[in-house]
Amino acid sequence: MNPPVPIFKEHKEFHLVDMEEGWHVPPGYPPGIEQKILAGRLDEANGKGSRTRLLRFLPEAYTDKPFVHDYWEEVYLVEGDLVVGDPSTGTASFPAHTYACRPPGVLHGPFRSKTGCLLLEIHYYDKRSDGRE
């Protein structure tokens, strides 16, 4: 049996999150989609780490291609609407309080929001050799 993989995040007690300042467009995203890192750090170049972030779409913001990455991703739609898929091949719309959990390598998106939305996302690498969660 392998030991658990450590998750390295800083200790943070309850505190107000400034919802006005500190947002920035993540690499690979278009303007109108912004993130705020709440805790941790994801080192994609070396395939390690974890992060918790807020991701917000301004009204009518969208991505134009699907995403795929080598880390786990959990997404909770806190508020607003999220449209997933390509309009030419089919889309699905999701309301607030919906959730997704994606293992590494899963193609997902593109994404759009008609009214704007706020997502809570958790990203992490799991490098255990046995492949179990």
N, C-alpha and C positions, 0 to 999 in steps of 0.2 A: 504494500500500500504506500502510495506517495504522500508526502506531507502536504498540507494545504499551501496554496500559492499565496504569498503575502500581498496585501493591497496597501500601497503606500499613499496615504492621504494625510494632510495636516489635520490636527485636532481643532475643530471649530465648534464652539457652543452656539446656541440660538443667538442670532443677530439679524437685524434688519438688512435686507438685500436692497441696495439702491437700484430701483428699476428704471432710473433715468440715465445715469452715467455708467461708463465702463463697458459699453457694448462695442463690438467690432465685427467686421465681416470676416468669417473664417476663410482660410485659404481654400480656393476652388469653388467658392460660392459667389453668386452675383450680388450687387448692391440690393438692399431691401431685405436681406436675410442676415441677422446678426446674432452673435453669441456672447454669453457672459459665463466665464468659468467660475463655478462655485467652489470646487475642491479638486485637488489632484492635478496630474499631468500625464498626458498620453504621449509617449515617445514612439511615433509611427516609424521612424527611421530604424529603430532598434527593436521594434515589436515588444514593447513593455510599457507597463504603467496602467493607470486608470484615471478617468476624470468624470466629474459630474458637471453638467452645464445646462444653462437655459439657452434655447434657440428660439428666436422669434422671427416670424415672417410678417412684414408689413403688408397691408392690403394689396392684393394682386401680385405679390412677389412670387417668383417661381424659379425652379431649376429647369434646365432644358435637356438633361441626360440622366440616366440612372447612376446610382452609386454602388460601389462594391469595395469592401475593406477587409482587412485581416484581423479585426477585433470584434468582440461581442458588442452588441448595441441593444439597450433597452430604451424605449421611448414611450413617454406618457404625454398625451395631448391635454394640457391643463385648461386651455381656453381657446375659442375660435374654431375654425374649420380647416381641414387639411384634405386636399385632393391628391390622390396618388395615381400615377400612371400617365401614359401618353394619350392625349385626346384622339390621336389617329388610330390607336389600337384598343382604347378602352381605359376608363378611369373608375375609381371608387372614391366616394367622399366620406369623411369620418368627422364626427362631432367631438366636442370636448369629452373627456373622461374615457378615451379609448387608449389602448396599450398595444405595443408590439415588442417582441423579443427576437432579435436576429443573430444567428451564429455567424462566424466569419465566412466570407465568401458568397453571401447571399446578395443577389442583384436586387436593388430596391429603388423606387422612384421612377421618373422624376416627380417632383413635388410642387404644389401650388396652393395658395390660400386666397380665397375670394375676399374674406373680411379681415384677414390677419389672424395669427395664432401664436400661442406660446407653448413650447414643448419643454419637458424636463427629460434630459438624456443622460444615460450612464453608459460609458464606453470602457471596456477593459480587455486585456489580453489574458488568456488562460493557456499557459505553456506546459501544463502537466503532460507527461509522456504517455499516460494511459488514455488520454482523450476524454475522460469523464469530467462532468461538471463538478 
